[in-house]
Amino acid sequence: MPLHPEYFSTRFETLTNRAGLRQIRLHDTRHTAASLMLASGENVKVVAELLGHASPTITQTTYQHVMPGMSEAAGEALSTSLLG
């Protein structure tokens, strides 16, 4: 028999309470995972596919704030290819 999606949210809340963790929504873990992947340099297309986004643009728009240093990295890559 299929489980109602709310079951997972309720179960997650129960488990985090038992563990003494700060209260967050189950959906917040999805944002955390995406943010960590992007911040560690994972390709945005890969992250978009994992999240089920129709396009990487959605992922970039939603998580742009967690991609620090993108301009610096792009500048360094250009310098390397020009000087390299």
Buried (B, 14 or more C-beta within 10 A) or exposed (E): EEEEEEEEEEEBBEEBEEEEEEEEEBEEEEBEEBBEBBEEEEEBEEBBEBBEBEEBEBBBEBBEEBBEEEEEEEEEEEEEEEEE
